[in-house]
């Protein structure tokens, strides 16, 4: 599974994402993705430990933290998070429900 994160604090957000207990993976910052001052990272998740519902809840909380920060100019900012599942199914986290996140984790 891959998770693309875009925004000025994409690296910080990605490092925090990969620090979530139960997620194992790494990330890269492709040069060609940076445009118009927007940084992007692509995290590759190679392992999920602890159940998809638990991880879905943690992803949901992580995303909500950064979505709420859009209203606080001094908080870390990300603009977009896209999950690409193992079957190439795509899910934008912005308006995703907990159930939708859980489903893409289980695919």
C-alpha positions in Angstrom: 0.0 0.0 0.0 1.2 3.5 -0.7 0.2 6.8 0.9 0.9 10.1 -0.9 1.0 13.1 1.3 1.2 16.6 -0.1 1.8 19.9 1.7 4.5 22.1 3.2 4.9 19.8 6.2 4.6 16.5 4.2 7.9 15.1 5.6 7.0 15.8 9.2 3.5 14.3 8.7 4.9 11.3 7.0 7.4 10.7 9.8 4.6 10.9 12.3 2.5 8.6 10.2 5.2 5.9 10.1 5.7 6.3 13.9 2.2 5.0 14.4 2.4 1.7 16.3 1.3 -1.1 14.1 2.5 0.4 10.8 5.8 -0.6 9.2 7.2 1.1 6.1 9.4 3.8 4.7 9.0 6.9 2.5 10.7 8.9 -0.2 10.4 12.4 -1.5 10.4 12.2 -5.3 11.9 15.3 -6.9 9.4 15.4 -9.7 6.5 15.7 -7.3 7.6 19.0 -5.8 5.9 21.8 -7.7 4.8 25.3 -6.9 6.3 25.1 -3.4 4.3 22.0 -2.4 6.3 19.1 -1.1 5.1 15.6 -1.4 6.1 12.3 0.1 5.2 8.7 -0.8 5.1 6.3 2.1 5.2 2.6 1.3 3.5 0.5 4.0 4.9 -3.0 4.1 3.3 -4.3 7.2 0.2 -3.7 9.4 0.3 -5.2 12.9 -2.6 -5.1 15.3 -5.7 -5.3 13.2 -7.1 -3.1 10.4 -9.7 -1.4 12.6 -7.1 -0.2 15.1 -4.8 1.1 12.3 -7.8 2.7 10.5 -8.7 4.5 13.7 -5.1 5.8 14.1 -5.0 6.9 10.5 -8.3 8.7 10.9 -7.1 10.5 14.0 -3.8 11.4 12.4 -5.6 12.8 9.3 -8.1 14.8 11.5 -5.2 16.4 13.4 -3.7 17.7 10.1 -7.1 18.7 8.7 -7.9 20.8 11.8 -4.5 22.4 11.5 -5.6 24.1 8.2 -7.4 26.6 10.4 -4.3 27.4 12.5 -1.6 29.1 10.5 1.2 28.1 12.9 0.3 24.4 12.9 1.9 21.8 10.6 0.1 21.7 7.3 -0.7 19.0 4.7 -3.1 19.6 1.9 -3.9 16.1 0.6 -3.5 12.5 1.6 -4.2 9.7 -0.9 -4.1 6.0 0.0 -3.5 3.6 -2.9 -4.4 0.1 -1.8 -2.8 -3.1 -3.0 -5.5 -3.5 -5.7 -4.9 0.1 -6.9 -8.1 1.3 -5.2 -7.7 5.0 -4.3 -9.0 6.8 -1.3 -8.6 10.5 -0.4 -8.5 10.8 3.4 -10.0 14.3 3.5 -13.7 13.1 3.7 -13.1 9.4 4.2 -15.0 7.5 6.9 -13.4 5.1 9.3 -15.1 2.2 7.5 -13.7 3.3 4.1 -10.2 3.5 5.6 -10.6 0.0 7.2 -11.8 -1.4 3.8 -8.8 -0.1 1.9 -6.5 -1.5 4.6 -8.1 -4.9 4.2 -7.9 -5.1 0.4 
